[in-house]
Amino acid sequence: MDWVRAADFLDHLSSHQTDDLLDAGQRASVAELALRIRSGKRAALLADEVGMGKTRIAVALITAVRHAGGRAAIVLPAGLGVQWQKELKLFQLDDQTLLPLRSYDGFIAGFLTEEDAEGTEKRKRKHADWLKDRRQQRELPKKGWATEEVLMISHTFAAMRFPNAGDGPAGGWRRELLPNVVRLLAGRRRNFMRDSFRRGEVSHVYASRRAASTIADTIIEHNLQDDPDLIGDLAGDYKWLGADEYKHKILRLIGYGLGQFDLIVVDEAHKARGADSSLSRILGPVSWEANDPFRLGMTATPVELDAGQWIDTLGRISGRDDGHDVTALGDLAAWISGYVDTVKRIQVEELDEPLTDGFVTAATRFQKALRPYVLRRDKRHDPVISAFQEDHGDYRVVQDLKVSPATEGFTRDWLRRFCAAEALSILPQEDSRVKRARLSVAQGYGFGLASEADLAEQMKVENEFEGPQSFWMDAFCGQPADIYTHPAILAAARLIESYTEQDEKVLVFGRFIAPMNALTRILDAREMLRRLRDGQHWPAAKVRDESEPAVLAAMKDPDMYAPSGGIIAINQMLTERYKKWSTARRTELARLHREIDALAPQDDIAALLVSFLHQDDDGEELQGEIGPLLEALGDRRERADASWTGVEILDLFRGLLADHSTDEEQENDDTLRSRLVVYLQDYSGREGNFARMMSGATLPQTRRLLQSAFNRASSWPMVLLAQSRVGREGLNLHEACRTVVILHAEWNPGIVEQQIGRVDRKGSCWMNDLKIWYEHDEGDPPRIRIHPVVVSGTYDDHNWQVLKARWMELRAQLHGEVLPQQARPSVTLPEVEVLRQRIIAATPSFAPKDIE
């Protein structure tokens, strides 16, 4: 690996004066990386603010390493793999980087061959077809892991599990790798007794032994037999090892099996801190680094709750993430904490000379401490945003949605329940559920929102108390709480509808499934009632059973349509309208089928398309995938409201085929068709929801579908509710949305920054709306809007106030907002303004030198 050659390639990229691949800020960052590489530095933390294109800069470095003959590993959350593949293709059109390696099963599967299967010929053919498909889908390597120029590895890869030995030697194929490596290095081979393994394991035993052979050869080739760490891993009686011990010993061997890397890129480098985390183990024994490796960390939030987290993050990208040799970094802690403490004083105390002098000194030390490691651009360095802020103030506005007894829908029953929860929290009692009530009732989950089946248990709890506790328990339990009438959920629904009525999309973040599910269903129910009232189409033939409570709750709103027959009447209306819509749709699809069928004799692609569009003998009922196909192709249309034509479908279908082809010589129409059928399964029935929820249980392909649909202004869902741990990082949800609702307040301001970053990105809806506004200059300029939902006077309110204070501290460290815009007085004395300007001038910056 020639790092000078890599630096030359980066300089070449940075010298291009077009924004085709890299904009001006990204080019400056690439030039800075080249400069640091030439100076001998081999670690950098790319900490650009969310949405400014860190991935593009990292891919430029990866491309430079490939150009210089090196290999790169990308350690990332597995769900971001597809987006990284797209970015890699921008720099190298023939890139075939695999999807992220997620598990030990996947690692061993990389050593499978078509001959490994056992059993009948049919079973062997099925195994061969499965293996071929996994390789074509870029899930497994074609020639071994170590031959891949770029390898993506999931953050959780090293969290693998192995069976315990129990009362005897551990069996199963998962325990085959270590003993085989030990015996091969000793010049022996392990006996293979087929009867020792269950049916279906034999192929993985063969693959494990093939992996062991590769690893042993690598160890010998690189003279690693005398490595003390390796000797320790291979020593001892491996037959009786516990699961954690076995994993600890095997991780280094897996690293040798994956091959040596010159560059390690760590996406979301702030996650899973600690030497025992899966990410740290990947960056320790699993990632086998070359003699002169480079580590690039990527995170918009290197520090979230504690300034000391800088040390954790910098240690990780400096190769000191195992708890050893962190003395040099530890010396920085005092300077970092000194800066944070001074900023806190500036934000609450009156400015004077000593305080300003103290800030300048602390800020200088802070920047000096972090500058060798950190490379960061923030929105101040974006010319569009900086120009907007100069003329119109902040482009992002935070407006609390305060829910109080004066809020519409805040009934007396709910007021009693909130007051009781607060009272119970300060009365002496031991029941943890009662203590939790103060937290859960405001955010709409858990105790106090029981179904009828749980009411008896609540009343049992109530009867255990006497005196004041009994009074407040009676007030708290009372009648079963209907989550669809929760005042915060109703207030959030009305706020969201105020945007969707203007054809704007809304992104909602929450933590707890029950209230998120309730908000999703109440939004759908209210939209369905409006459409029934206005004679518009609703894509369902009846109300789902699980949605009936939400519909009944929505019908109580005097502004909603409520037929006298209730759910039965609604179902009758839905059934009649759906039949009419289905008949019209069937006629339209039959017409398209005839148009495409007429093109088939002259066009091979049209002939393949016809294979998707089967008809019964009567020619009326379409049985193929044309409905899902139209939904998939709809993402590619320039005009979503135009009528379809057969020619347009054929042209778009060609593009779809190109994206799913793998350039395999053996690939035929059947193979390609099978792959497309799997792809189109994600589009079946996608028209059915005005609001959709994305949680941990949502399949990865469904997440991609929701992301694609939400990014199209003309398609549903209009509202996407994302569980915070699923949707806050990596997803691009900015193309048709500039409004974020935070249903549940977080404690961590870094999470909130990540949430807002889903819509605050390059090429965002806000930037497009701003461009249109500049052309017409009518009304107020557009802004990105953030609405935290806060129930006043509750612990939820306290939570939000703490978060805002932490948020200010975070933005002072990362965004240079030592003196926030909203805190500036309209008039200042000249001597105070001088102090303010000194503080602004001294505020730390870690931007590339070319754009400082």
Secondary structure, 3 states (H helix, E strand, C coil): CCHHHHHHHHHHHHCCCCCCCCCHHHHHHHHHHHHHHHCCCCEEEECCCCCCCHHHHHHHHHHHHHHCCCCEEEEECHHHHHHHHHHHHHHCCCCCCCCCECCHHHHHHCCCCCCCCCCCHHHHHHHHHHHHHHHHCCCCCCCCHHHCCEEEEECCHHHCCCCCCCCCCCCCHHHCHHHHHHHHHCCCCCCCCHHHCCCCCHHHHHHHHHHHHHHHHHHHHCCCCCCHHHHHHHCCCHHHCCHHHHHHHHHHHHHHHHCEEEEEEEECCCCCCCCCCHHHHHHHHHCEEEEEEEEEEECCCCCCCCCCHHHHHHHHHCCCCCCCCCHHHHCCHHHHHHHHHHHHHHCCCCCCHHHHHHHHHHHHHHHHHHCCCEECCCHHHCHHHHHHHHHHCCCEEECCEEECCCCCCCCHHHHHHHHHHHHHHHCCCCCHHHHHHHHHHHHCCCCCCCCHHHHHHHHHHHHCCCCHHHHHHHHHHCCCCCHHHCHHHHHHHHHHHHHHCCCCEEEEEECCHHHHHHHHHHHHHHHHHHHHHHCCCCCCCCCCHHHHHHHHHHHCCCCCCCCCCHHHHHHHHHHHHHHHHHHHHHHHHHHHHHHHHHHHHHCHHHHHHHCCCCECCCCCCECCCHHHHHHHHHCCCCCCCCCCCHHHHHHHHHHHHHHHCCCCCCCCHHHHHHHHHHHHHCCCCHHHCCEEEECCCCCHHHHHHHHHHHCCCCCCCCEEEEEHHHHCCCCCCCCCEEEEEECCCCCCHHHHHHHHCCCCCCCCHHHHHHHHHHHHCCCCCCCEEEEEEEECCCHHHHHHHHHHHHHHHHHHHHCCCCCCHHHCCCCCCHHHHHHHHHHHHHCCCCCCHHHC
